[in-house]
């Protein structure tokens, strides 16, 4: 594929640091991007994804779907040639993990009912 067709992307993490930039074909899927992010994730971060399903990618205010391609996700307004597109990365742990942690941290509550008759 000619180099001018490649899209250059970098991924902004929660603390403002970046992963990338890397060049991708416009036919690459969002799922492929997520797998690369997990592989390139800095080891010194407190919050880290365990798998690609723990990551949400946001571009131009929209959460990107795994089956979309890079070409479909590009924002058409004012694209500059050779510009690097920044996508934001949100790490969201899987739902089962969040439920288990909640049960451990949760203190048993006592049901107390009070009535006042006047």
C-alpha positions in Angstrom: 0.0 0.0 0.0 1.4 3.4 -0.9 2.6 5.4 2.2 0.4 8.4 1.4 -2.7 6.2 2.0 -1.6 5.4 5.6 -3.3 7.2 8.5 -1.1 8.3 11.4 -2.7 7.9 14.8 -1.6 8.5 18.4 -3.5 7.5 21.5 -3.9 9.9 24.5 -4.1 8.2 27.9 -5.9 9.4 31.0 -2.8 11.2 32.4 -2.1 13.1 29.2 0.7 10.9 28.0 0.6 9.3 24.5 1.1 6.0 22.9 2.4 6.3 19.3 2.1 7.8 16.7 1.8 4.7 14.5 0.7 4.4 10.9 -2.3 2.3 10.0 -4.0 1.3 6.8 -7.5 2.9 6.4 -8.9 -0.7 6.3 -7.5 -1.5 9.8 -10.3 -2.1 12.4 -10.8 -0.4 15.7 -10.3 -3.9 17.4 -6.8 -4.0 15.8 -6.0 -0.6 17.3 -7.2 -1.7 20.7 -5.0 -4.8 20.6 -2.0 -2.6 19.7 -2.7 -0.2 22.6 -2.8 -3.1 25.1 0.5 -4.4 23.7 2.2 -1.0 23.8 0.7 0.1 27.2 3.4 1.6 29.5 4.2 -0.7 32.4 4.5 2.1 35.0 0.8 3.1 34.8 -1.4 2.4 37.8 -4.4 1.8 35.6 -3.9 -0.7 32.9 -6.2 -2.7 30.6 -6.1 -6.5 30.9 -7.5 -7.0 27.4 -8.8 -5.0 24.4 -12.3 -5.3 25.8 -11.3 -3.0 28.7 -10.6 -0.1 26.3 -12.9 2.4 24.7 -11.5 4.6 21.9 -12.9 8.1 21.4 -12.5 10.2 18.3 -14.3 13.5 17.7 -16.5 12.9 20.8 -17.7 9.5 19.5 -17.0 6.1 21.0 -15.6 3.9 18.2 -17.1 0.5 17.5 -14.8 -2.5 17.1 -16.0 -3.4 13.6 -15.5 0.1 12.1 -12.4 0.7 10.1 -9.9 3.6 10.6 -11.1 5.1 7.3 -14.7 5.2 8.6 -13.7 6.8 11.8 -11.7 9.7 10.4 -13.3 13.1 10.7 -13.7 14.7 7.3 -13.6 18.3 8.4 -10.4 20.2 7.6 -8.1 17.2 7.3 -4.5 18.2 6.8 -2.2 15.9 4.8 0.3 14.1 7.0 -1.6 15.2 10.1 -1.5 12.9 13.2 -5.0 12.1 14.5 -5.3 11.9 18.3 -7.7 9.3 19.8 -8.5 9.3 23.4 -8.3 6.0 25.4 -10.6 5.2 28.3 -9.8 2.2 30.4 -13.0 0.6 31.7 -12.5 -2.6 33.7 -14.9 -5.5 32.8 -18.2 -5.5 34.5 -17.7 -8.8 36.4 -14.5 -7.4 38.0 -16.3 -4.2 39.1 -19.1 -6.3 40.7 -16.7 -8.5 42.6 -14.8 -5.6 44.0 -18.0 -3.9 45.0 -19.1 -6.9 47.0 -15.8 -7.0 48.9 -15.8 -3.3 49.7 -19.5 -3.2 50.6 -20.4 -3.2 54.3 -23.5 -5.1 55.2 -26.4 -2.7 55.9 -29.0 -3.1 58.6 -32.5 -2.3 57.6 -33.9 0.1 60.1 -37.4 1.5 59.9 -38.7 4.3 62.1 -42.2 5.6 62.3 -43.5 8.6 64.2 -47.1 8.8 65.2 -48.4 12.2 66.3 
